[in-house]
């Protein structure tokens, strides 16, 4: 594995772990809508932290690798992260929920797994 790709693989693995955490939180707390997320304080605290973490990890991935992940790259994580980090008292749960649902799409997960395996 090239040294330059090693960090990208580590980052993608972390993102995949966080996406799994989102799925587990939604299953555990029976979250099926933005309203459900808003009503469950414990879950929305966890989800907003996960969004922030994923965005910060994304910043560490090389542009060349991100270019190979258009489905993941195009998810508006920056907007969701900014909302989670700076607008906490007035969270837009529709945006947070929409972004997490985009992350949970099988095609996004497949893209991340494929690129991770390709760059090893």
Backbone as XML, in Angstrom:
<?xml version="1.0"?>
<chain id="A" units="angstrom">
  <residue number="1" name="UNK">
    <atom name="N" x="0.851" y="-1.177" z="0.000"/>
    <atom name="CA" x="0.000" y="0.000" z="0.000"/>
    <atom name="C" x="0.892" y="1.234" z="0.000"/>
  </residue>
  <residue number="2" name="UNK">
    <atom name="N" x="0.613" y="2.158" z="-0.888"/>
    <atom name="CA" x="1.352" y="3.406" z="-0.927"/>
    <atom name="C" x="1.101" y="4.181" z="0.350"/>
  </residue>
  <residue number="3" name="UNK">
    <atom name="N" x="2.130" y="4.849" z="0.837"/>
    <atom name="CA" x="1.975" y="5.639" z="2.051"/>
    <atom name="C" x="0.874" y="6.683" z="1.886"/>
  </residue>
  <residue number="4" name="UNK">
    <atom name="N" x="0.789" y="7.289" z="0.706"/>
    <atom name="CA" x="-0.205" y="8.333" z="0.489"/>
    <atom name="C" x="-1.639" y="7.796" z="0.561"/>
  </residue>
  <residue number="5" name="UNK">
    <atom name="N" x="-1.825" y="6.537" z="0.248"/>
    <atom name="CA" x="-3.160" y="5.941" z="0.293"/>
    <atom name="C" x="-3.511" y="5.368" z="1.662"/>
  </residue>
  <residue number="6" name="UNK">
    <atom name="N" x="-2.497" y="5.147" z="2.479"/>
    <atom name="CA" x="-2.735" y="4.527" z="3.786"/>
    <atom name="C" x="-3.701" y="5.361" z="4.629"/>
  </residue>
  <residue number="7" name="UNK">
    <atom name="N" x="-3.503" y="6.659" z="4.678"/>
    <atom name="CA" x="-4.390" y="7.519" z="5.457"/>
    <atom name="C" x="-5.802" y="7.516" z="4.876"/>
  </residue>
  <residue number="8" name="UNK">
    <atom name="N" x="-5.913" y="7.492" z="3.557"/>
    <atom name="CA" x="-7.233" y="7.455" z="2.929"/>
    <atom name="C" x="-7.993" y="6.187" z="3.329"/>
  </residue>
  <residue number="9" name="UNK">
    <atom name="N" x="-7.319" y="5.064" z="3.343"/>
    <atom name="CA" x="-7.955" y="3.797" z="3.739"/>
    <atom name="C" x="-8.409" y="3.870" z="5.193"/>
  </residue>
  <residue number="10" name="UNK">
    <atom name="N" x="-7.562" y="4.407" z="6.047"/>
    <atom name="CA" x="-7.924" y="4.568" z="7.462"/>
    <atom name="C" x="-9.146" y="5.470" z="7.595"/>
  </residue>
  <residue number="11" name="UNK">
    <atom name="N" x="-9.157" y="6.568" z="6.865"/>
    <atom name="CA" x="-10.284" y="7.510" z="6.914"/>
    <atom name="C" x="-11.573" y="6.875" z="6.415"/>
  </residue>
  <residue number="12" name="UNK">
    <atom name="N" x="-11.489" y="6.154" z="5.314"/>
    <atom name="CA" x="-12.688" y="5.500" z="4.774"/>
    <atom name="C" x="-13.215" y="4.459" z="5.758"/>
  </residue>
  <residue number="13" name="UNK">
    <atom name="N" x="-12.320" y="3.716" z="6.388"/>
    <atom name="CA" x="-12.761" y="2.751" z="7.406"/>
    <atom name="C" x="-13.478" y="3.449" z="8.558"/>
  </residue>
  <residue number="14" name="UNK">
    <atom name="N" x="-12.972" y="4.589" z="8.991"/>
    <atom name="CA" x="-13.630" y="5.343" z="10.067"/>
    <atom name="C" x="-15.001" y="5.836" z="9.626"/>
  </residue>
  <residue number="15" name="UNK">
    <atom name="N" x="-15.092" y="6.331" z="8.398"/>
    <atom name="CA" x="-16.380" y="6.802" z="7.882"/>
    <atom name="C" x="-17.379" y="5.653" z="7.827"/>
  </residue>
  <residue number="16" name="UNK">
    <atom name="N" x="-16.945" y="4.499" z="7.349"/>
    <atom name="CA" x="-17.829" y="3.336" z="7.304"/>
    <atom name="C" x="-18.300" y="2.943" z="8.699"/>
  </residue>
  <residue number="17" name="UNK">
    <atom name="N" x="-17.411" y="3.049" z="9.681"/>
    <atom name="CA" x="-17.789" y="2.745" z="11.068"/>
    <atom name="C" x="-18.844" y="3.727" z="11.559"/>
  </residue>
  <residue number="18" name="UNK">
    <atom name="N" x="-18.656" y="5.005" z="11.263"/>
    <atom name="CA" x="-19.628" y="6.008" z="11.692"/>
    <atom name="C" x="-20.976" y="5.836" z="10.996"/>
  </residue>
  <residue number="19" name="UNK">
    <atom name="N" x="-20.952" y="5.456" z="9.734"/>
    <atom name="CA" x="-22.212" y="5.207" z="9.032"/>
    <atom name="C" x="-22.939" y="4.027" z="9.679"/>
  </residue>
  <residue number="20" name="UNK">
    <atom name="N" x="-22.195" y="3.008" z="10.056"/>
    <atom name="CA" x="-22.786" y="1.871" z="10.776"/>
    <atom name="C" x="-23.400" y="2.351" z="12.095"/>
  </residue>
  <residue number="21" name="UNK">
    <atom name="N" x="-22.717" y="3.275" z="12.786"/>
    <atom name="CA" x="-23.245" y="3.828" z="14.037"/>
    <atom name="C" x="-24.557" y="4.575" z="13.811"/>
  </residue>
  <residue number="22" name="UNK">
    <atom name="N" x="-24.656" y="5.306" z="12.702"/>
    <atom name="CA" x="-25.907" y="6.004" z="12.376"/>
    <atom name="C" x="-27.032" y="4.987" z="12.216"/>
  </residue>
  <residue number="23" name="UNK">
    <atom name="N" x="-26.760" y="3.958" z="11.457"/>
    <atom name="CA" x="-27.759" y="2.923" z="11.220"/>
    <atom name="C" x="-28.198" y="2.271" z="12.530"/>
  </residue>
  <residue number="24" name="UNK">
    <atom name="N" x="-27.247" y="1.953" z="13.389"/>
    <atom name="CA" x="-27.559" y="1.337" z="14.678"/>
    <atom name="C" x="-28.387" y="2.283" z="15.553"/>
  </residue>
  <residue number="25" name="UNK">
    <atom name="N" x="-28.038" y="3.565" z="15.561"/>
    <atom name="CA" x="-28.794" y="4.540" z="16.362"/>
    <atom name="C" x="-30.219" y="4.653" z="15.854"/>
  </residue>
  <residue number="26" name="UNK">
    <atom name="N" x="-30.374" y="4.719" z="14.547"/>
    <atom name="CA" x="-31.722" y="4.825" z="13.982"/>
    <atom name="C" x="-32.546" y="3.573" z="14.270"/>
  </residue>
  <residue number="27" name="UNK">
    <atom name="N" x="-31.915" y="2.416" z="14.211"/>
    <atom name="CA" x="-32.625" y="1.180" z="14.536"/>
    <atom name="C" x="-32.981" y="1.123" z="16.024"/>
  </residue>
  <residue number="28" name="UNK">
    <atom name="N" x="-32.030" y="1.433" z="16.871"/>
    <atom name="CA" x="-32.234" y="1.360" z="18.319"/>
    <atom name="C" x="-33.333" y="2.302" z="18.789"/>
  </residue>
  <residue number="29" name="UNK">
    <atom name="N" x="-33.307" y="3.526" z="18.269"/>
    <atom name="CA" x="-34.267" y="4.539" z="18.719"/>
    <atom name="C" x="-35.485" y="4.653" z="17.797"/>
  </residue>
  <residue number="30" name="UNK">
    <atom name="N" x="-35.571" y="3.744" z="16.829"/>
    <atom name="CA" x="-36.689" y="3.707" z="15.883"/>
    <atom name="C" x="-36.912" y="5.071" z="15.214"/>
  </residue>
  <residue number="31" name="UNK">
    <atom name="N" x="-35.833" y="5.582" z="14.635"/>
    <atom name="CA" x="-35.871" y="6.868" z="13.936"/>
    <atom name="C" x="-36.233" y="6.606" z="12.479"/>
  </residue>
  <residue number="32" name="UNK">
    <atom name="N" x="-37.352" y="7.177" z="12.048"/>
    <atom name="CA" x="-37.783" y="6.998" z="10.667"/>
    <atom name="C" x="-38.096" y="8.307" z="9.973"/>
  </residue>
  <residue number="33" name="UNK">
    <atom name="N" x="-37.838" y="9.419" z="10.677"/>
    <atom name="CA" x="-38.123" y="10.727" z="10.095"/>
    <atom name="C" x="-37.331" y="11.801" z="10.841"/>
  </residue>
  <residue number="34" name="UNK">
    <atom name="N" x="-37.319" y="12.982" z="10.261"/>
    <atom name="CA" x="-36.673" y="14.118" z="10.921"/>
    <atom name="C" x="-37.374" y="14.446" z="12.239"/>
  </residue>
  <residue number="35" name="UNK">
    <atom name="N" x="-38.682" y="14.287" z="12.271"/>
    <atom name="CA" x="-39.438" y="14.533" z="13.510"/>
    <atom name="C" x="-39.030" y="13.561" z="14.612"/>
  </residue>
  <residue number="36" name="UNK">
    <atom name="N" x="-38.864" y="12.288" z="14.246"/>
    <atom name="CA" x="-38.414" y="11.294" z="15.225"/>
    <atom name="C" x="-37.049" y="11.681" z="15.782"/>
  </residue>
  <residue number="37" name="UNK">
    <atom name="N" x="-36.164" y="12.118" z="14.898"/>
    <atom name="CA" x="-34.826" y="12.512" z="15.317"/>
    <atom name="C" x="-34.883" y="13.704" z="16.253"/>
  </residue>
  <residue number="38" name="UNK">
    <atom name="N" x="-35.697" y="14.674" z="15.925"/>
    <atom name="CA" x="-35.815" y="15.874" z="16.756"/>
    <atom name="C" x="-36.343" y="15.541" z="18.156"/>
  </residue>
  <residue number="39" name="UNK">
    <atom name="N" x="-37.265" y="14.604" z="18.242"/>
    <atom name="CA" x="-37.880" y="14.250" z="19.527"/>
    <atom name="C" x="-36.962" y="13.443" z="20.427"/>
  </residue>
  <residue number="40" name="UNK">
    <atom name="N" x="-35.966" y="12.775" z="19.845"/>
    <atom name="CA" x="-35.087" y="11.922" z="20.642"/>
    <atom name="C" x="-33.749" y="12.628" z="20.859"/>
  </residue>
  <residue number="41" name="UNK">
    <atom name="N" x="-33.622" y="13.293" z="21.992"/>
    <atom name="CA" x="-32.449" y="14.110" z="22.277"/>
    <atom name="C" x="-31.158" y="13.287" z="22.264"/>
  </residue>
  <residue number="42" name="UNK">
    <atom name="N" x="-31.196" y="12.117" z="22.874"/>
    <atom name="CA" x="-29.990" y="11.274" z="22.917"/>
    <atom name="C" x="-29.543" y="10.926" z="21.507"/>
  </residue>
  <residue number="43" name="UNK">
    <atom name="N" x="-30.473" y="10.526" z="20.663"/>
    <atom name="CA" x="-30.122" y="10.156" z="19.297"/>
    <atom name="C" x="-29.631" y="11.365" z="18.516"/>
  </residue>
  <residue number="44" name="UNK">
    <atom name="N" x="-30.305" y="12.503" z="18.623"/>
    <atom name="CA" x="-29.838" y="13.628" z="17.811"/>
    <atom name="C" x="-28.505" y="14.169" z="18.299"/>
  </residue>
  <residue number="45" name="UNK">
    <atom name="N" x="-28.197" y="14.026" z="19.582"/>
    <atom name="CA" x="-26.856" y="14.393" z="20.051"/>
    <atom name="C" x="-25.800" y="13.481" z="19.413"/>
  </residue>
  <residue number="46" name="UNK">
    <atom name="N" x="-26.089" y="12.198" z="19.385"/>
    <atom name="CA" x="-25.154" y="11.240" z="18.777"/>
    <atom name="C" x="-24.991" y="11.496" z="17.282"/>
  </residue>
  <residue number="47" name="UNK">
    <atom name="N" x="-26.093" y="11.700" z="16.593"/>
    <atom name="CA" x="-26.049" y="11.881" z="15.139"/>
    <atom name="C" x="-25.317" y="13.165" z="14.764"/>
  </residue>
  <residue number="48" name="UNK">
    <atom name="N" x="-25.574" y="14.250" z="15.475"/>
    <atom name="CA" x="-24.875" y="15.495" z="15.141"/>
    <atom name="C" x="-23.377" y="15.362" z="15.377"/>
  </residue>
  <residue number="49" name="UNK">
    <atom name="N" x="-22.979" y="14.626" z="16.405"/>
    <atom name="CA" x="-21.548" y="14.405" z="16.633"/>
    <atom name="C" x="-20.955" y="13.542" z="15.529"/>
  </residue>
  <residue number="50" name="UNK">
    <atom name="N" x="-21.681" y="12.523" z="15.109"/>
    <atom name="CA" x="-21.192" y="11.654" z="14.036"/>
    <atom name="C" x="-21.039" y="12.439" z="12.734"/>
  </residue>
  <residue number="51" name="UNK">
    <atom name="N" x="-22.005" y="13.287" z="12.404"/>
    <atom name="CA" x="-21.907" y="14.116" z="11.195"/>
    <atom name="C" x="-20.649" y="14.977" z="11.252"/>
  </residue>
  <residue number="52" name="UNK">
    <atom name="N" x="-20.417" y="15.593" z="12.391"/>
    <atom name="CA" x="-19.214" y="16.417" z="12.565"/>
    <atom name="C" x="-17.961" y="15.581" z="12.372"/>
  </residue>
  <residue number="53" name="UNK">
    <atom name="N" x="-17.933" y="14.402" z="12.957"/>
    <atom name="CA" x="-16.762" y="13.523" z="12.830"/>
    <atom name="C" x="-16.523" y="13.107" z="11.382"/>
  </residue>
  <residue number="54" name="UNK">
    <atom name="N" x="-17.574" y="12.723" z="10.695"/>
    <atom name="CA" x="-17.423" y="12.302" z="9.294"/>
    <atom name="C" x="-16.888" y="13.455" z="8.452"/>
  </residue>
  <residue number="55" name="UNK">
    <atom name="N" x="-17.424" y="14.636" z="8.653"/>
    <atom name="CA" x="-16.962" y="15.786" z="7.878"/>
    <atom name="C" x="-15.476" y="16.053" z="8.146"/>
  </residue>
  <residue number="56" name="UNK">
    <atom name="N" x="-15.069" y="16.017" z="9.393"/>
    <atom name="CA" x="-13.667" y="16.273" z="9.730"/>
    <atom name="C" x="-12.746" y="15.203" z="9.135"/>
  </residue>
  <residue number="57" name="UNK">
    <atom name="N" x="-13.205" y="13.966" z="9.117"/>
    <atom name="CA" x="-12.415" y="12.886" z="8.512"/>
    <atom name="C" x="-12.331" y="13.081" z="6.997"/>
  </residue>
  <residue number="58" name="UNK">
    <atom name="N" x="-13.431" y="13.481" z="6.394"/>
    <atom name="CA" x="-13.462" y="13.708" z="4.941"/>
    <atom name="C" x="-12.388" y="14.717" z="4.533"/>
  </residue>
  <residue number="59" name="UNK">
    <atom name="N" x="-12.131" y="15.708" z="5.371"/>
    <atom name="CA" x="-11.124" y="16.730" z="5.065"/>
    <atom name="C" x="-9.705" y="16.159" z="4.962"/>
  </residue>
  <residue number="60" name="UNK">
    <atom name="N" x="-9.484" y="15.001" z="5.547"/>
    <atom name="CA" x="-8.157" y="14.384" z="5.541"/>
    <atom name="C" x="-7.913" y="13.494" z="4.318"/>
  </residue>
  <residue number="61" name="UNK">
    <atom name="N" x="-8.958" y="13.217" z="3.560"/>
    <atom name="CA" x="-8.835" y="12.332" z="2.398"/>
    <atom name="C" x="-8.327" y="13.143" z="1.207"/>
  </residue>
  <residue number="62" name="UNK">
    <atom name="N" x="-7.394" y="12.561" z="0.482"/>
    <atom name="CA" x="-6.826" y="13.222" z="-0.687"/>
    <atom name="C" x="-7.901" y="13.531" z="-1.730"/>
  </residue>
  <residue number="63" name="UNK">
    <atom name="N" x="-7.730" y="14.639" z="-2.416"/>
    <atom name="CA" x="-8.674" y="15.035" z="-3.463"/>
    <atom name="C" x="-8.804" y="13.965" z="-4.546"/>
  </residue>
  <residue number="64" name="UNK">
    <atom name="N" x="-7.700" y="13.329" z="-4.887"/>
    <atom name="CA" x="-7.740" y="12.293" z="-5.932"/>
    <atom name="C" x="-8.617" y="11.116" z="-5.511"/>
  </residue>
  <residue number="65" name="UNK">
    <atom name="N" x="-8.586" y="10.784" z="-4.246"/>
    <atom name="CA" x="-9.437" y="9.700" z="-3.742"/>
    <atom name="C" x="-10.885" y="10.153" z="-3.683"/>
  </residue>
  <residue number="66" name="UNK">
    <atom name="N" x="-11.133" y="11.361" z="-3.190"/>
    <atom name="CA" x="-12.500" y="11.890" z="-3.137"/>
    <atom name="C" x="-13.131" y="11.950" z="-4.528"/>
  </residue>
  <residue number="67" name="UNK">
    <atom name="N" x="-12.325" y="12.247" z="-5.527"/>
    <atom name="CA" x="-12.834" y="12.330" z="-6.898"/>
    <atom name="C" x="-13.356" y="10.977" z="-7.386"/>
  </residue>
  <residue number="68" name="UNK">
    <atom name="N" x="-12.874" y="9.903" z="-6.787"/>
    <atom name="CA" x="-13.330" y="8.561" z="-7.152"/>
    <atom name="C" x="-14.591" y="8.152" z="-6.392"/>
  </residue>
  <residue number="69" name="UNK">
    <atom name="N" x="-15.076" y="9.051" z="-5.526"/>
    <atom name="CA" x="-16.243" y="8.747" z="-4.697"/>
    <atom name="C" x="-17.310" y="9.828" z="-4.869"/>
  </residue>
  <residue number="70" name="UNK">
    <atom name="N" x="-17.846" y="9.993" z="-6.083"/>
    <atom name="CA" x="-18.773" y="11.109" z="-6.330"/>
    <atom name="C" x="-20.059" y="11.056" z="-5.510"/>
  </residue>
  <residue number="71" name="UNK">
    <atom name="N" x="-20.577" y="9.871" z="-5.252"/>
    <atom name="CA" x="-21.812" y="9.783" z="-4.462"/>
    <atom name="C" x="-21.578" y="10.284" z="-3.043"/>
  </residue>
  <residue number="72" name="UNK">
    <atom name="N" x="-20.477" y="9.852" z="-2.450"/>
    <atom name="CA" x="-20.140" y="10.302" z="-1.093"/>
    <atom name="C" x="-19.754" y="11.777" z="-1.099"/>
  </residue>
  <residue number="73" name="UNK">
    <atom name="N" x="-18.938" y="12.158" z="-2.055"/>
    <atom name="CA" x="-18.413" y="13.526" z="-2.107"/>
    <atom name="C" x="-19.529" y="14.567" z="-2.222"/>
  </residue>
  <residue number="74" name="UNK">
    <atom name="N" x="-20.575" y="14.228" z="-2.958"/>
    <atom name="CA" x="-21.648" y="15.196" z="-3.225"/>
    <atom name="C" x="-22.647" y="15.355" z="-2.080"/>
  </residue>
  <residue number="75" name="UNK">
    <atom name="N" x="-22.560" y="14.512" z="-1.066"/>
    <atom name="CA" x="-23.452" y="14.654" z="0.088"/>
    <atom name="C" x="-23.049" y="15.933" z="0.816"/>
  </residue>
  <residue number="76" name="UNK">
    <atom name="N" x="-23.989" y="16.771" z="1.108"/>
    <atom name="CA" x="-23.709" y="18.075" z="1.717"/>
    <atom name="C" x="-23.307" y="17.988" z="3.175"/>
  </residue>
  <residue number="77" name="UNK">
    <atom name="N" x="-22.182" y="17.350" z="3.423"/>
    <atom name="CA" x="-21.745" y="17.172" z="4.803"/>
    <atom name="C" x="-21.299" y="18.478" z="5.456"/>
  </residue>
  <residue number="78" name="UNK">
    <atom name="N" x="-20.742" y="19.382" z="4.662"/>
    <atom name="CA" x="-20.292" y="20.645" z="5.244"/>
    <atom name="C" x="-21.474" y="21.421" z="5.814"/>
  </residue>
  <residue number="79" name="UNK">
    <atom name="N" x="-22.552" y="21.492" z="5.067"/>
    <atom name="CA" x="-23.741" y="22.203" z="5.545"/>
    <atom name="C" x="-24.293" y="21.532" z="6.803"/>
  </residue>
  <residue number="80" name="UNK">
    <atom name="N" x="-24.380" y="20.207" z="6.777"/>
    <atom name="CA" x="-24.897" y="19.481" z="7.938"/>
    <atom name="C" x="-23.977" y="19.654" z="9.139"/>
  </residue>
  <residue number="81" name="UNK">
    <atom name="N" x="-22.687" y="19.614" z="8.907"/>
    <atom name="CA" x="-21.722" y="19.798" z="9.991"/>
    <atom name="C" x="-21.839" y="21.193" z="10.572"/>
  </residue>
  <residue number="82" name="UNK">
    <atom name="N" x="-21.957" y="22.205" z="9.720"/>
    <atom name="CA" x="-22.079" y="23.577" z="10.204"/>
    <atom name="C" x="-23.356" y="23.771" z="11.018"/>
  </residue>
  <residue number="83" name="UNK">
    <atom name="N" x="-24.428" y="23.162" z="10.562"/>
    <atom name="CA" x="-25.680" y="23.228" z="11.313"/>
    <atom name="C" x="-25.506" y="22.548" z="12.676"/>
  </residue>
  <residue number="84" name="UNK">
    <atom name="N" x="-24.899" y="21.356" z="12.663"/>
    <atom name="CA" x="-24.711" y="20.606" z="13.904"/>
    <atom name="C" x="-23.781" y="21.326" z="14.876"/>
  </residue>
  <residue number="85" name="UNK">
    <atom name="N" x="-22.766" y="21.986" z="14.347"/>
    <atom name="CA" x="-21.762" y="22.613" z="15.199"/>
    <atom name="C" x="-22.083" y="24.039" z="15.615"/>
  </residue>
  <residue number="86" name="UNK">
    <atom name="N" x="-22.802" y="24.768" z="14.761"/>
    <atom name="CA" x="-22.974" y="26.199" z="15.017"/>
    <atom name="C" x="-24.412" y="26.641" z="15.264"/>
  </residue>
  <residue number="87" name="UNK">
    <atom name="N" x="-25.370" y="25.844" z="14.852"/>
    <atom name="CA" x="-26.773" y="26.223" z="14.997"/>
    <atom name="C" x="-27.495" y="25.276" z="15.940"/>
  </residue>
  <residue number="88" name="UNK">
    <atom name="N" x="-26.797" y="24.872" z="16.988"/>
    <atom name="CA" x="-27.341" y="23.810" z="17.815"/>
    <atom name="C" x="-28.702" y="24.146" z="18.410"/>
  </residue>
  <residue number="89" name="UNK">
    <atom name="N" x="-28.909" y="25.384" z="18.806"/>
    <atom name="CA" x="-30.192" y="25.757" z="19.402"/>
    <atom name="C" x="-31.332" y="25.778" z="18.396"/>
  </residue>
  <residue number="90" name="UNK">
    <atom name="N" x="-31.001" y="25.819" z="17.122"/>
    <atom name="CA" x="-32.050" y="25.845" z="16.098"/>
    <atom name="C" x="-31.717" y="24.856" z="14.978"/>
  </residue>
  <residue number="91" name="UNK">
    <atom name="N" x="-31.437" y="23.624" z="15.366"/>
    <atom name="CA" x="-31.073" y="22.599" z="14.393"/>
    <atom name="C" x="-32.154" y="22.400" z="13.345"/>
  </residue>
  <residue number="92" name="UNK">
    <atom name="N" x="-31.727" y="22.267" z="12.114"/>
    <atom name="CA" x="-32.638" y="21.925" z="11.032"/>
    <atom name="C" x="-32.580" y="20.405" z="10.882"/>
  </residue>
  <residue number="93" name="UNK">
    <atom name="N" x="-33.500" y="19.734" z="11.549"/>
    <atom name="CA" x="-33.473" y="18.278" z="11.566"/>
    <atom name="C" x="-33.762" y="17.673" z="10.202"/>
  </residue>
  <residue number="94" name="UNK">
    <atom name="N" x="-34.464" y="18.407" z="9.345"/>
    <atom name="CA" x="-34.697" y="17.899" z="7.994"/>
    <atom name="C" x="-33.375" y="17.732" z="7.248"/>
  </residue>
  <residue number="95" name="UNK">
    <atom name="N" x="-32.491" y="18.710" z="7.375"/>
    <atom name="CA" x="-31.191" y="18.623" z="6.696"/>
    <atom name="C" x="-30.341" y="17.519" z="7.306"/>
  </residue>
  <residue number="96" name="UNK">
    <atom name="N" x="-30.280" y="17.475" z="8.623"/>
    <atom name="CA" x="-29.477" y="16.439" z="9.294"/>
    <atom name="C" x="-29.986" y="15.050" z="8.903"/>
  </residue>
  <residue number="97" name="UNK">
    <atom name="N" x="-31.285" y="14.861" z="8.960"/>
    <atom name="CA" x="-31.855" y="13.550" z="8.638"/>
    <atom name="C" x="-31.627" y="13.200" z="7.164"/>
  </residue>
  <residue number="98" name="UNK">
    <atom name="N" x="-31.828" y="14.172" z="6.284"/>
    <atom name="CA" x="-31.624" y="13.924" z="4.847"/>
    <atom name="C" x="-30.177" y="13.502" z="4.569"/>
  </residue>
  <residue number="99" name="UNK">
    <atom name="N" x="-29.221" y="14.195" z="5.165"/>
    <atom name="CA" x="-27.804" y="13.858" z="4.920"/>
    <atom name="C" x="-27.471" y="12.473" z="5.452"/>
  </residue>
  <residue number="100" name="UNK">
    <atom name="N" x="-28.003" y="12.132" z="6.629"/>
    <atom name="CA" x="-27.699" y="10.807" z="7.163"/>
    <atom name="C" x="-28.341" y="9.718" z="6.312"/>
  </residue>
  <residue number="101" name="UNK">
    <atom name="N" x="-29.536" y="9.979" z="5.802"/>
    <atom name="CA" x="-30.175" y="8.991" z="4.915"/>
    <atom name="C" x="-29.368" y="8.809" z="3.635"/>
  </residue>
  <residue number="102" name="UNK">
    <atom name="N" x="-28.769" y="9.884" z="3.141"/>
    <atom name="CA" x="-27.909" y="9.764" z="1.959"/>
    <atom name="C" x="-26.694" y="8.894" z="2.278"/>
  </residue>
  <residue number="103" name="UNK">
    <atom name="N" x="-26.128" y="9.067" z="3.463"/>
    <atom name="CA" x="-24.978" y="8.252" z="3.863"/>
    <atom name="C" x="-25.341" y="6.776" z="3.982"/>
  </residue>
  <residue number="104" name="UNK">
    <atom name="N" x="-26.573" y="6.486" z="4.350"/>
    <atom name="CA" x="-27.013" y="5.108" z="4.559"/>
    <atom name="C" x="-27.386" y="4.371" z="3.274"/>
  </residue>
  <residue number="105" name="UNK">
    <atom name="N" x="-27.406" y="5.070" z="2.157"/>
    <atom name="CA" x="-27.776" y="4.423" z="0.896"/>
    <atom name="C" x="-26.770" y="3.326" z="0.549"/>
  </residue>
  <residue number="106" name="UNK">
    <atom name="N" x="-27.264" y="2.164" z="0.135"/>
    <atom name="CA" x="-26.356" y="1.059" z="-0.212"/>
    <atom name="C" x="-25.325" y="1.434" z="-1.277"/>
  </residue>
  <residue number="107" name="UNK">
    <atom name="N" x="-25.721" y="2.271" z="-2.239"/>
    <atom name="CA" x="-24.770" y="2.633" z="-3.292"/>
    <atom name="C" x="-23.617" y="3.489" z="-2.752"/>
  </residue>
  <residue number="108" name="UNK">
    <atom name="N" x="-23.875" y="4.277" z="-1.718"/>
    <atom name="CA" x="-22.811" y="5.071" z="-1.095"/>
    <atom name="C" x="-21.870" y="4.144" z="-0.325"/>
  </residue>
  <residue number="109" name="UNK">
    <atom name="N" x="-22.448" y="3.226" z="0.432"/>
    <atom name="CA" x="-21.625" y="2.263" z="1.166"/>
    <atom name="C" x="-20.783" y="1.415" z="0.210"/>
  </residue>
  <residue number="110" name="UNK">
    <atom name="N" x="-21.390" y="0.985" z="-0.883"/>
    <atom name="CA" x="-20.677" y="0.194" z="-1.879"/>
    <atom name="C" x="-19.529" y="0.992" z="-2.496"/>
  </residue>
  <residue number="111" name="UNK">
    <atom name="N" x="-19.798" y="2.251" z="-2.792"/>
    <atom name="CA" x="-18.759" y="3.114" z="-3.364"/>
    <atom name="C" x="-17.575" y="3.239" z="-2.408"/>
  </residue>
  <residue number="112" name="UNK">
    <atom name="N" x="-17.847" y="3.480" z="-1.131"/>
    <atom name="CA" x="-16.773" y="3.607" z="-0.153"/>
    <atom name="C" x="-15.962" y="2.311" z="-0.035"/>
  </residue>
  <residue number="113" name="UNK">
    <atom name="N" x="-16.651" y="1.196" z="0.034"/>
    <atom name="CA" x="-15.966" y="-0.107" z="0.128"/>
    <atom name="C" x="-15.121" y="-0.367" z="-1.122"/>
  </residue>
  <residue number="114" name="UNK">
    <atom name="N" x="-15.664" y="-0.082" z="-2.285"/>
    <atom name="CA" x="-14.957" y="-0.328" z="-3.544"/>
    <atom name="C" x="-13.691" y="0.504" z="-3.635"/>
  </residue>
  <residue number="115" name="UNK">
    <atom name="N" x="-13.804" y="1.784" z="-3.345"/>
    <atom name="CA" x="-12.628" y="2.673" z="-3.421"/>
    <atom name="C" x="-11.593" y="2.267" z="-2.390"/>
  </residue>
  <residue number="116" name="UNK">
    <atom name="N" x="-12.041" y="1.935" z="-1.205"/>
    <atom name="CA" x="-11.105" y="1.505" z="-0.157"/>
    <atom name="C" x="-10.298" y="0.296" z="-0.638"/>
  </residue>
  <residue number="117" name="UNK">
    <atom name="N" x="-10.974" y="-0.667" z="-1.243"/>
    <atom name="CA" x="-10.288" y="-1.856" z="-1.731"/>
    <atom name="C" x="-9.415" y="-1.552" z="-2.940"/>
  </residue>
  <residue number="118" name="UNK">
    <atom name="N" x="-9.824" y="-0.625" z="-3.778"/>
    <atom name="CA" x="-9.049" y="-0.278" z="-4.972"/>
    <atom name="C" x="-7.745" y="0.446" z="-4.639"/>
  </residue>
  <residue number="119" name="UNK">
    <atom name="N" x="-7.745" y="1.238" z="-3.592"/>
    <atom name="CA" x="-6.544" y="2.025" z="-3.295"/>
    <atom name="C" x="-5.573" y="1.331" z="-2.349"/>
  </residue>
  <residue number="120" name="UNK">
    <atom name="N" x="-5.946" y="0.183" z="-1.859"/>
    <atom name="CA" x="-5.030" y="-0.567" z="-0.975"/>
    <atom name="C" x="-3.776" y="-0.951" z="-1.719"/>
  </residue>
</chain>
